[in-house]
Amino acid sequence: MESQLAVWETPEFDEIPVAPEVTMYVAQLED
């Protein structure tokens, strides 16, 4: 879970609005 937080903390993601589709996509990757 720490790695996931690190990804979301990167400037790259800060500039991109997190859409529900993205959240679902990441959830699938976690599985």
Phi and psi restraints in degrees (range 20) as a CNS / XPLOR table:
assign (resid 1 and name C) (resid 2 and name N)
       (resid 2 and name CA) (resid 2 and name C) 1.0 -62.5 20.0 2
assign (resid 2 and name N) (resid 2 and name CA)
       (resid 2 and name C) (resid 3 and name N) 1.0 -38.9 20.0 2
assign (resid 2 and name C) (resid 3 and name N)
       (resid 3 and name CA) (resid 3 and name C) 1.0 -64.4 20.0 2
assign (resid 3 and name N) (resid 3 and name CA)
       (resid 3 and name C) (resid 4 and name N) 1.0 -37.1 20.0 2
assign (resid 3 and name C) (resid 4 and name N)
       (resid 4 and name CA) (resid 4 and name C) 1.0 -63.7 20.0 2
assign (resid 4 and name N) (resid 4 and name CA)
       (resid 4 and name C) (resid 5 and name N) 1.0 -43.7 20.0 2
assign (resid 4 and name C) (resid 5 and name N)
       (resid 5 and name CA) (resid 5 and name C) 1.0 -62.6 20.0 2
assign (resid 5 and name N) (resid 5 and name CA)
       (resid 5 and name C) (resid 6 and name N) 1.0 -39.9 20.0 2
assign (resid 5 and name C) (resid 6 and name N)
       (resid 6 and name CA) (resid 6 and name C) 1.0 -61.2 20.0 2
assign (resid 6 and name N) (resid 6 and name CA)
       (resid 6 and name C) (resid 7 and name N) 1.0 -38.2 20.0 2
assign (resid 6 and name C) (resid 7 and name N)
       (resid 7 and name CA) (resid 7 and name C) 1.0 -65.7 20.0 2
assign (resid 7 and name N) (resid 7 and name CA)
       (resid 7 and name C) (resid 8 and name N) 1.0 -44.4 20.0 2
assign (resid 7 and name C) (resid 8 and name N)
       (resid 8 and name CA) (resid 8 and name C) 1.0 -70.6 20.0 2
assign (resid 8 and name N) (resid 8 and name CA)
       (resid 8 and name C) (resid 9 and name N) 1.0 -20.1 20.0 2
assign (resid 8 and name C) (resid 9 and name N)
       (resid 9 and name CA) (resid 9 and name C) 1.0 -84.2 20.0 2
assign (resid 9 and name N) (resid 9 and name CA)
       (resid 9 and name C) (resid 10 and name N) 1.0 -8.9 20.0 2
assign (resid 9 and name C) (resid 10 and name N)
       (resid 10 and name CA) (resid 10 and name C) 1.0 -70.7 20.0 2
assign (resid 10 and name N) (resid 10 and name CA)
       (resid 10 and name C) (resid 11 and name N) 1.0 144.1 20.0 2
assign (resid 10 and name C) (resid 11 and name N)
       (resid 11 and name CA) (resid 11 and name C) 1.0 -54.0 20.0 2
assign (resid 11 and name N) (resid 11 and name CA)
       (resid 11 and name C) (resid 12 and name N) 1.0 -32.9 20.0 2
assign (resid 11 and name C) (resid 12 and name N)
       (resid 12 and name CA) (resid 12 and name C) 1.0 -57.0 20.0 2
assign (resid 12 and name N) (resid 12 and name CA)
       (resid 12 and name C) (resid 13 and name N) 1.0 -43.5 20.0 2
assign (resid 12 and name C) (resid 13 and name N)
       (resid 13 and name CA) (resid 13 and name C) 1.0 -81.7 20.0 2
assign (resid 13 and name N) (resid 13 and name CA)
       (resid 13 and name C) (resid 14 and name N) 1.0 -26.9 20.0 2
assign (resid 13 and name C) (resid 14 and name N)
       (resid 14 and name CA) (resid 14 and name C) 1.0 -63.4 20.0 2
assign (resid 14 and name N) (resid 14 and name CA)
       (resid 14 and name C) (resid 15 and name N) 1.0 -30.7 20.0 2
assign (resid 14 and name C) (resid 15 and name N)
       (resid 15 and name CA) (resid 15 and name C) 1.0 -80.9 20.0 2
assign (resid 15 and name N) (resid 15 and name CA)
       (resid 15 and name C) (resid 16 and name N) 1.0 -16.1 20.0 2
assign (resid 15 and name C) (resid 16 and name N)
       (resid 16 and name CA) (resid 16 and name C) 1.0 -107.8 20.0 2
assign (resid 16 and name N) (resid 16 and name CA)
       (resid 16 and name C) (resid 17 and name N) 1.0 123.1 20.0 2
assign (resid 16 and name C) (resid 17 and name N)
       (resid 17 and name CA) (resid 17 and name C) 1.0 -61.2 20.0 2
assign (resid 17 and name N) (resid 17 and name CA)
       (resid 17 and name C) (resid 18 and name N) 1.0 130.0 20.0 2
assign (resid 17 and name C) (resid 18 and name N)
       (resid 18 and name CA) (resid 18 and name C) 1.0 -81.3 20.0 2
assign (resid 18 and name N) (resid 18 and name CA)
       (resid 18 and name C) (resid 19 and name N) 1.0 106.3 20.0 2
assign (resid 18 and name C) (resid 19 and name N)
       (resid 19 and name CA) (resid 19 and name C) 1.0 -86.5 20.0 2
assign (resid 19 and name N) (resid 19 and name CA)
       (resid 19 and name C) (resid 20 and name N) 1.0 156.5 20.0 2
assign (resid 19 and name C) (resid 20 and name N)
       (resid 20 and name CA) (resid 20 and name C) 1.0 -52.9 20.0 2
assign (resid 20 and name N) (resid 20 and name CA)
       (resid 20 and name C) (resid 21 and name N) 1.0 -35.5 20.0 2
assign (resid 20 and name C) (resid 21 and name N)
       (resid 21 and name CA) (resid 21 and name C) 1.0 -62.4 20.0 2
assign (resid 21 and name N) (resid 21 and name CA)
       (resid 21 and name C) (resid 22 and name N) 1.0 -40.5 20.0 2
assign (resid 21 and name C) (resid 22 and name N)
       (resid 22 and name CA) (resid 22 and name C) 1.0 -66.7 20.0 2
assign (resid 22 and name N) (resid 22 and name CA)
       (resid 22 and name C) (resid 23 and name N) 1.0 -42.0 20.0 2
assign (resid 22 and name C) (resid 23 and name N)
       (resid 23 and name CA) (resid 23 and name C) 1.0 -60.9 20.0 2
assign (resid 23 and name N) (resid 23 and name CA)
       (resid 23 and name C) (resid 24 and name N) 1.0 -43.0 20.0 2
assign (resid 23 and name C) (resid 24 and name N)
       (resid 24 and name CA) (resid 24 and name C) 1.0 -66.0 20.0 2
assign (resid 24 and name N) (resid 24 and name CA)
       (resid 24 and name C) (resid 25 and name N) 1.0 -38.7 20.0 2
assign (resid 24 and name C) (resid 25 and name N)
       (resid 25 and name CA) (resid 25 and name C) 1.0 -62.7 20.0 2
assign (resid 25 and name N) (resid 25 and name CA)
       (resid 25 and name C) (resid 26 and name N) 1.0 -45.2 20.0 2
assign (resid 25 and name C) (resid 26 and name N)
       (resid 26 and name CA) (resid 26 and name C) 1.0 -64.5 20.0 2
assign (resid 26 and name N) (resid 26 and name CA)
       (resid 26 and name C) (resid 27 and name N) 1.0 -38.6 20.0 2
assign (resid 26 and name C) (resid 27 and name N)
       (resid 27 and name CA) (resid 27 and name C) 1.0 -60.7 20.0 2
assign (resid 27 and name N) (resid 27 and name CA)
       (resid 27 and name C) (resid 28 and name N) 1.0 -37.7 20.0 2
assign (resid 27 and name C) (resid 28 and name N)
       (resid 28 and name CA) (resid 28 and name C) 1.0 -68.0 20.0 2
assign (resid 28 and name N) (resid 28 and name CA)
       (resid 28 and name C) (resid 29 and name N) 1.0 -37.2 20.0 2
assign (resid 28 and name C) (resid 29 and name N)
       (resid 29 and name CA) (resid 29 and name C) 1.0 -65.9 20.0 2
assign (resid 29 and name N) (resid 29 and name CA)
       (resid 29 and name C) (resid 30 and name N) 1.0 -38.3 20.0 2
assign (resid 29 and name C) (resid 30 and name N)
       (resid 30 and name CA) (resid 30 and name C) 1.0 -63.5 20.0 2
assign (resid 30 and name N) (resid 30 and name CA)
       (resid 30 and name C) (resid 31 and name N) 1.0 -34.1 20.0 2
